Amino acid sequence: MESDVYFADEKTKETYQKLLESKTEEKELHKWITRAIADLRQNAFVGIQIRKNLFPVEYIQKYNIENLWKYDLPRGWRLIYTLNKEGIMVLSIILEWMNHKEYERRFGY
C-alpha cells in the first residue's frame, strides 16, 4: 500500500538534511534513509512491525503512537516509523534512525 512519507518533526527533518553536509559515512546514511523513504512510498508495510509491549514510553508520550515499525538499513542501522491515516491516505511518519547498539538499548533487548 502506497503512502506519503513525513518526518515526525522539523528537527528530525533537519538532521536528515544535515547528513549530506557531513562525513562520508553519514552521507551513506543519508543515501540509505533516502532509499527507505522511496520504499515506504511504495509500500508502507515494508518494515517489520514492533510489538506494543516493546514500544518505548517516550514514543508513546511524545508521538501518541498506536503502531511502530522498523526498517532495517545497511550496517545495522534502523529507521523507526509509525503509520497513520488521513482520510484514505496512509502516512508513514519517520520518528528517528539509530545504530544497532542504540536500537537494542532503546527497545530493551
N, C-alpha and C positions, 0 to 999 in steps of 0.2 A: 504494500500500500504506500503510495507516494505521500510525501509530507513536505511542509515548509520547515526550514531549519532556522532557529534563532539561538542567540546566546542568552543565558539567564539574566545577565545584567551587563551594563556598559563596561564594567571593569574586566569581566571575562573576555568580552569582545576586543578590548584594547590590548589585553595580554596576548591574545591570539595574533593580532596585527603586529605587535612588537617582536614576535618571534622572527619575522622576516629581517629585522634590523640587527639580529643577534648573531652569535657564533654559528658555525656551520651545523653543528648537531641540533641546535634549536631551529635552524631553517629547515632541517629534515623533519622535525616535529611538526612544523607548520604545514609541510607538504603532506604528512600523514593525516593531520586533522582535516586538511582540505579534502583529501580523499574520502575520509569518513563522512564529511558533510555531503559530498556527492552521493555516497552510498545511502545515507539517511534520506536524501531527497527522493531516491528511487524506491526505498523500502524502509519505512520507519521501524520495522521489526527485525532489522538486520543484526542487531546486537543480541546479547544474552540477558534475559530478564533476571533481576536480582530479587530474591525472596524478601517479603516485607519485614520479617524478623531481623533482617540484616541491614535495614535502612539506617544510616547514621542519623542520630537525633537532630544534628544541626541541619540536615537537609529537610527534615520534616518541619522544623521550626522556621527556617529561612524561606523555603520554597513551597511549603504546604503540599508536598508531593503525595501522590497516590500510587505511583508506579516508578520503577527505577530500572535502568538498563545500562549495560556496559558494552562498549565496542572495543575489542582488542586491537591495539595499534602495534606496529613492529617494536622489537626490542623491549618488550614487557610493559609498554605504556598502555594506559587505559583511559578511554574517554567515557565519562559518565553523563547520561542524559535521561530525561523524563519525557513522557508523551502526554499531550493534552489535545483537546478538541476545541475548535472554534467553528461552530456551525457544522458543516460537513467536512471541513478541512482538519487534517491531522497535523499537529505541530510537534516537531522534535526540538526540545529545548536543552541545549548543552549547558551543563552545570559546571563541569571542570574536567581537567585531564590530569593524570598523575602517573608517576612511575610505579612499578610493581610493588616496591617496598612501601611507598606511601599508601597504595591501594590496600595492601594487607593490614597496615596499621589502622586506616580509616574504617575498614569493614570488620576488623577484629579477627582476622584469620591467623 
